[in-house]
Amino acid sequence: MSGFIFNNFVKGSGLVAEHIQGGATVAAYSVVYINATGRWVTADADALATMPVVGLATEPLRVGQRGRVLVQGFASSNTWTWTPGALLYASTVAGGLTETEPVGVGDVVQEIGIAFSATEIYFNGAGLGSSASGGGTVLAGATAYVGSEPTLAGYANYFYTGDYGTHTLLFAAAVDYVGVLGGGSISVEAMTYTGILVVDEDEVEVYGQGWDTYISGAAAGHAIAVSGARCIITDLRVSTTGGATNNFDGVNVTGSDCTVDRIWVSDSDRHGVFVNGAGGKIQHNLIESVDDNGVSIGATGDSTIVSNNEIDTTGADGILVDADGENCVVNGNKITAWTGEAIDDNSLTSSVGNDNWAGAGSYQVQTGVIAEPTVTAGGAWEGRIIQVENSDEARYFQWTYKNAGWRGVESL
C-alpha cells in the first residue's frame, strides 16, 4: 500500500512518500519527479519532460523496487556545503540541487529548498511559492515564453499559439504578463508570426532565436511598436507590406531609452526603424527594401545613437535626423542604394562620422584612375567618409570631407 506518512529517519524527516516505485536507478540525495508511467525517476531542470521535482530521495531507489522519498521536511548530508540562508533550485545536472537559478533557454526554474546550515536543508517538493507564476514550476531563461509547443501550454508563463485567435492577441498576453511583474523578458520561439507586437510596458526585453523568428505586421500595423521606456528588441526579423501606403514601420519606438539590436527589417511600408523617444540605441541591424527612410529619428528622438547598421535600398534617406532631433550620434553605418541622401542631419547638431556609404547620390564611381569623388547630392558633408574604388587595379581611396575639402587615403 502506498501513501504519505510522517516519519523520522536518519537522513531526513517530515512528509514522506512510502512504498513508491522507482523507474530507474536513483542515487541517494537526488531530486525526483513522477514520469508518465507513475514511477519516480531522477529530475533534470534541463527539460520540461523531466520536471517538476516532487521529492528528494534520501536513500537509493531501484528499478521496479519500492522505496520512500522525502516530499517535504528536513534533510542533511555531510557531503553538502550550502550557504546558510540560500535558496535551492532543481539543477540542470540530473538529480542535483543548486544555489544558482538556471538561466538557459528551455530550463525550468523551481525553488525547492532553503539551506539553514552547510549540511542541512528544508526541502519542499511542491515549491516554495515565490516563483513568477505565484508558486509551482515556471520556465526559466525569460519571464515569458511565446511559441507553438502544445506540451508547454500548461505553464503559467508559456503563451501557446494555439490558445489565441491571433498572434497579435498572443503577444499582448505575454506583454501583459511581464507588465504585472513590473517588467521582464519575452522569449519568442523561431517561427513566422502574422500580427503586431505592441510593447506598452516599461523595461521589457523581447528577444527572438535569430532571424527565423519572424514577425510580419503585413498591412495591419507596425510589426513592433514600443511605447514603454527602457525596452530592448533584439535578434529577430520583422516586416510590413511594402508599397501598401499604410505608413507602417518595421519597428516603431516612441518610448525613451530603448534599444533595437540585431533586427532584420526585410521590407517596410514606411521606415525601417522609426525612433521618437530620447536616448535610443539603434545598432547592428540589417534594414532592406523600405519605402521611406532606413532609420528615421523624429522630433523627440534626441540623443539617439545609430551605429553599425547596414541599410540597403530606401525610398528616401538612408538615415534621417529631424530638425528638432538634437544631439544624435550616427557612426559606423554602411548605407547603399538610397533615394535622397545617405545621411540627412536636419538638426545640424548630430555627430556624424566613420560611415561607409556608396551608391546613387554620393559620388560617381571612378575607373582606371582613383580621383576625388564627384558629389551628386547636397547636404551637410563635414566629417563624412566615402570610398572610391578603382576596378582596374583593385585599389580604393577612402575620402573624408574635412574643412570644405576632400582628404584621401589610398588602400589596397
Secondary structure, DSSP 8 states (H G I E B T S, - for coil): --EEEEEEETTEEEEEEEEEEBSS-B-TTEEEEE-TTS-EEE--TT-GGG----EEESS-B-BT-EEEEEEEEEEE-TT----TT-EEEE-SSTT-EESS---STT-EE-EEEEESSSSEEEEETT--S-STTSSS-EESSSSEEEE--GGGTTSTTEEEGGGSSSHHHHHHHHHHHHHHTTSEEEEE-SSEEES-EEE-SSSEEEE-SSTTSEEEEETTS-SEEE-SSS-EEEEEEEEE-TTS-S---SEEE-SSS-EEEEEEEEEBSS-SEEE-STT-EEES-EEEEESS-SEEE-TT-TT-EEES-EEEEESS-SEEE-TT--S-EEES-EEES-SS-SEEESSS--EEES-EEESTTT-----SS-------S-S--TT-EEEEEETTTTEEEEEEEETTEEEEEEE-
